[in-house]
Amino acid sequence: MFLEIVTPDRKVFEGEVISAQFPGGDGLFEVLENHAPMISALGKGKITIKGGQSDKTFTVEGGVVEVLKNKVTVLAEAAL
């Protein structure tokens, strides 16, 4: 699936991933290939991305995640 993480001032990540774990308001949730469409608020915490060769982690300060047709878009307030 394709994942894109953007903040108001830059694109943080863009690429194909196997899965991604997000900090939701009530705890962590994970998105895999062919996930049902959804929109969710993000809390403060870490986004963990599992790729084919390596894993990546980004810390976000909140935002929104949208999942639609194997594309995941994260609009984060801030990301490190």
C-alpha positions as CSV (number, residue, x, y, z in Angstrom):
1,M,0.0,0.0,0.0
2,F,1.1,3.6,-0.5
3,L,1.7,5.9,2.5
4,E,2.2,9.6,2.5
5,I,2.9,11.7,5.6
6,V,2.7,15.5,5.3
7,T,2.9,18.4,7.7
8,P,1.8,22.0,6.9
9,D,5.4,22.8,5.8
10,R,6.8,19.6,4.3
11,K,6.4,16.1,3.0
12,V,7.9,13.8,5.7
13,F,7.5,10.4,4.0
14,E,6.2,8.9,0.7
15,G,6.4,5.3,-0.5
16,E,5.2,1.7,-0.5
17,V,4.9,0.0,2.8
18,I,3.7,-3.4,4.2
19,S,2.0,-1.9,7.3
20,A,1.8,1.2,9.4
21,Q,0.9,1.6,13.1
22,F,-0.6,4.9,14.3
23,P,-1.3,6.5,17.7
24,G,-5.1,6.9,17.9
25,G,-7.1,8.7,20.5
26,D,-7.9,5.5,22.3
27,G,-4.6,3.6,21.6
28,L,-2.6,2.2,18.8
29,F,-4.1,0.9,15.5
30,E,-2.5,-0.7,12.5
31,V,-3.3,-0.5,8.8
32,L,-2.5,-3.3,6.4
33,E,-3.0,-3.8,2.7
34,N,-6.7,-3.8,1.6
35,H,-7.9,-2.1,4.9
36,A,-11.4,-0.8,4.9
37,P,-11.8,2.9,4.2
38,M,-11.6,5.1,7.3
39,I,-10.7,8.5,8.7
40,S,-9.3,8.7,12.2
41,A,-7.8,11.4,14.5
42,L,-4.2,10.9,15.5
43,G,-2.9,11.5,19.0
44,K,0.6,12.4,20.0
45,G,3.0,9.4,19.6
46,K,4.9,7.3,17.1
47,I,4.0,6.2,13.7
48,T,5.8,2.9,12.9
49,I,6.2,1.9,9.3
50,K,7.2,-1.6,8.2
51,G,8.7,-1.6,4.8
52,G,10.2,-4.4,2.7
53,Q,13.8,-3.9,3.9
54,S,13.6,-1.6,6.9
55,D,11.3,-0.1,9.5
56,K,11.0,3.6,10.1
57,T,9.5,5.6,13.0
58,F,8.2,9.1,13.1
59,T,6.9,11.1,16.1
60,V,3.8,13.1,15.4
61,E,2.0,15.8,17.5
62,G,-1.5,14.8,16.3
63,G,-3.4,15.1,13.1
64,V,-5.6,13.0,10.8
65,V,-5.2,9.7,8.9
66,E,-7.2,8.7,5.9
67,V,-7.3,5.2,4.4
68,L,-8.8,4.7,1.0
69,K,-8.1,2.2,-1.8
70,N,-4.7,1.1,-0.5
71,K,-3.5,4.7,-0.1
72,V,-2.9,6.0,3.4
73,T,-2.6,9.8,3.8
74,V,-1.4,11.3,7.1
75,L,-1.9,15.0,7.7
76,A,0.2,15.7,10.8
77,E,0.4,18.9,12.8
78,A,4.1,18.3,13.3
79,A,6.5,15.3,12.7
80,L,10.0,14.4,13.6
